[in-house]
Amino acid sequence: MKVSLYEKVFKVYKMGGWPCGWKGEYLKGKMIVYLPNEK
């Protein structure tokens, strides 16, 4: 089953992160995420 973009974004928010960009071709690339609690 394919995970939707909205489910991926929701998972990022649950982790305390902020989606802030995309690397590569849309939906074949990777979401860029800012995680403020990571060092």
N, C-alpha and C positions, 0 to 999 in steps of 0.2 A: 504494500500500500504506500502510495506517495504522500509525503507530508507537505501540507500547504505552507505557503510563505507566512501566513498569519499564525499558524501553529508554531513555526520557528521563532517568529518575533515574540510571541507570548512566552515561550520557553526562556528566551533571553531576559525578558522583564522579570520573570520569576526568579532568575539567578541573580538579580540585582544589577544587570547590565543595561546598556543603551545601544541599540543598533544605530550605527552611524555611517554606513556605507556598504558598498558591494565591490568585491574584487573579481574581475573576470566577466565573462558573458553572463548576462542576467539569467538566473535560475540554474546555470551550469557552474557558476563560480561559487564564491564563499561570501557569507555575510561578515562584515567587519563590525566588531562589537567592542565597546568600551566597558571595561569592568573596573569600577572605581576601587573595589576592595582588593584587587590583585596588585602585587608588588613586583 
